[in-house]
């Protein structure tokens, strides 16, 4: 009996000792514990050394944009001086392409309002695309967050993923692109400064490029100066604006806005009567809805002086060609936009004088300072 009691007592002591070793209090939660850091973790109880402090950047909102909603800056990708600088460097660096020869900027040239003067861009293997590269400016005010001509990208960050892996563009894989960046002498440190980590991934690349693209602001055209009372328009340009706003003549404002909406686009999708037989279904490919076939995003009318050719497929080489299309070249189709009210007559049938005045007004929306802004140029 004594032996049994001693053995039982020993077992209880062992069990008590083991259970006591697990009762040492709550486990520490590692993270950034400094509330001044960008990546502050309110749940963290012990610092893991991950806190980082990029320099905050406030996007300057032009006076003429006061009447529209503020820019959309995602909460998980706030602008910073370091992030913008990194995105700018990446935008101009061919390191992201499969053979290291092509950068984002090769198809989005600053002097062409960040679009491609060719009808279709050419990829690293000589492959030719099927749509004209869209210009890049004022994208922070694209509040519906649909990008590309067909709206397939649901955010600016999402848009940045596509060209790298597109087989007829940069024709790379993200693991290969990330490995090239990781092995580079500069990029790990730049990512550390911008995002608090030297471990690079595709998400951070897309975030950096998007930060830079959100700083591309165009708001200093002759018409912009006129709209805030610091400039004038010629009589021809004033008549062109009247035609633009007149439902019986130009009827342009429904899709491209007005002086109180200075983006000069509704950022929506329309079938604008380009073809009677639709071969490129545009938005319909993304939504799967046949009613969206032949619909494409309305581009901004800013900077037309620099962004030829025009339309999603770059079919029109000149502004005159575009005006002639709406004047007498509309084609009917099952999904034609109801706003193309004069399609039965082929268009609005402007006089030659009205065409000239409308063109003069459209050219007044061009911003020379934008395409020459040194903050947007190649930093490499």
C-alpha positions, 0 to 999 in steps of 0.5 A: 500500500505504501508503495502504491501511495508513493507511486501515485504521489509521484505521478501527480507531481509530474502531471502538475509540473507538466500542466504548470509549464503551459500556464506561463501566460498569453503568447506574444503577438508579434508585429509592429507596435508603433502607432506612428508606423504605416504598418502598425498592428493594434493587436501586436504585443511584441515588436518584430522589427517590421515597422516602417515609415515611408514619407506620406504623399498627398495628391494635389487636386487641381482646382477644376476638379473641385466639382467632382469626387475626390481621387480614389486612393485604396486604403491598402495602397496609400501614396508615399514618396518612396512608393511613387519613386519605386513605381516610376522606376519600375514603369520605365525599367524593361526588367519586368519583361521576359527578355529584359527589353520592354518596359511599360513606358514602351507602349505608354510614352509620356510624349504621347500622353502615355499611349502608343503612337502605333495603331497596335503595340508590338510585344517582345517577340514581335507579336502585334496586339489587337487594341490601341494602348489606352492613355494614362492620366487622371486615373485616380478619378476613375472611380468605378475602378474598371480598366482596359478598353473592355473593363476586365481589370477591376482596379489599377493594381489589377491592371498592372498585373496583366501586361507582364504575363501577356504572351503578346506583350512582355511575355514573362511569368511573375516568378521570373520577373520577381526573381530578376528584381530580387537579384538586382542590386537596387530593388530590394532596398527600394522595396524596403523603403517603400513597403517595409520589406526587401522580399519582393512579390508581384502584389508589391510591384503592382502597388508601386506602379499604381502609385506612380500612375495615380500621380499622372494628373493632367489639368493645365490645358488652355480650356482648363485655364479658361474654365478657372478664369485665367485664359480665353478661348477663340470664337471658333473654340467657343462655338466648338464647345457649343456644338459639343454640348448641343444635342442637335449638333455634336451631342458629345457630352453624354459620353464625354462630360462637360466643363463641370466634369473635367475628366471629359469621359463618363468612364462608362462603356458604349457601342458608338456605331463603329461596326455593323458586324461586331468582331471584337465584343469588348465589354461582352467578353468580360461580362458574358452578357451579349447585350455588352457586345461591342461596348468599349470604354469612353476615353477621355478627350484630353490631350487628343493632340498627342494621343493619335490614333483613336478608338479601341482599335486605333482605326482613325489616324486623325481627329478629323476622321473621328469627327467624320465618323460621328457626323456621317459614319455611324453604323447600326448594330444590335447593341448600338448605344441609345445615345447614338440617336442619329444612327439611322441617318448615319450621324449628326451631319455637321457642316464643314465649318462646325467640324472645324470649330469642334476640332478647335475646341477639342484641341484646346483640351490638350495639356503641353505641361503634362507631357513635359512634366519632369516628374513623369519622365524616365528616372533611370 
